[in-house]
């Protein structure tokens, strides 16, 4: 294990693995306790296995999990009182909280993170991150031939050696006048998440957005296996930003204060961003969502650009990614399925039907779309079997996708916080604030 302290920048890449297994205990069989007994619950959940290797770190705050059930019950009581109805008597599942953290402030070129998560029956898992997932730029490397030429002295016939130049009046060629060796892109940064959501289990994967620095190359794959089409629930948020924004330092003789510093950005300066989300229900693929963003040319920066640092792009040299995605700088995709998130889906359906399309002179500050991907009867019957049970026909579980675009991550976060309020009935108001801020 490296002796490097958390938060310090690192240059070496690692292959990290992690595993988190959440299980619920207490009570009888697989039955959950009711909301009425939330204050004196006989069921709880804990991580029976929590393992990770550098630079990945998994943190599970116990107190947040213990308080979640009480918070859920109190939220349902407030909702019922405001609507003048009886409190929701749906069973409350114990909640486990998992923070997915990386050492060194982000992921460097060549990092590979593989994480396996198992959400056991009768439990809810809220998976979060501490801040955005930062992907640092690719570290360029010399080809093998150029590297060997760089490290070994080679005598070329017909040319003078350094000693021969010293003995004459001629001046040997300066190394700074030589053309820099051609470089090759380093390895991509990759993350792979595999999650099992078992019967009567719920997963809310709500990370902060991915932020790729200039010249970064990133790939992620998230595969979710929901074992039961009737009782497994999933909320999967996948979002990314256009890059980081910096404040340029003033010159030594300048009197410019912090509020007047020039804004210099790396927006849409990454080389490659690839994301794939795959959701399976009862071993059947119901969602396969892929996204690939690639820059115009895979060309390394020149020595002059490296000396100047991050240069400002004018309108004539703006990248294709920037032109295609303007004026928005943050895009989010949220998948919802299962009984625990049907209330959120129904609210989004109503809100989306109320949207009126008007002709605008300029793009709105925020755009969002909502689609129902599929509808399944909770009873699982089809044809004649479905008609035999009228109650099953009335209980329909929907799978939906929500997409949001705005100028920055904070605007998207604020909109999501207002639109997904019913999530508090699943994880409680305190954890909801941890996921979306206050």
Buried (B, 14 or more C-beta within 10 A) or exposed (E): EEEBEEEEEBEEBBBBBBBBBBBBBEBEEEEBBEBEBBEEBEBBBBBEEBEBBBBBBBEBBEEBBBBBBBBBBBBBBEBBEEEEEEBBEBBBBBBBBBBBBBBBBBBBBBBBBBBBBBBBBBBBBBBBBBEBBBBBBBBBBBEEEBEEEEEEEEEEEEEBEEEEBEEEEEEEEEEEEEEEEEBEBBBBBBBBBBBBBBBBBBBBBBBBBBBBBBBBBBBBBBBBBBBBBBBBBBBBBBBBBBBBEBEEEBEEEEEEEEEEBEEBBBBBBBBBBBBBBBBBBEEEEBBEBEBEBBBEEEEBBEEEEEEEEBBEBEEEEBBEBBEEBEEBBBBBBBBBBBBBBBBBBEBBBEEBEEEEEEEEEEEEEBEBEBEBBEEBBBBBBEEEEBEEBEEBBEBEBBBBBBBBBBBBBEBBBBBBBEBBBBBBBBBBBBBBEBBBEE
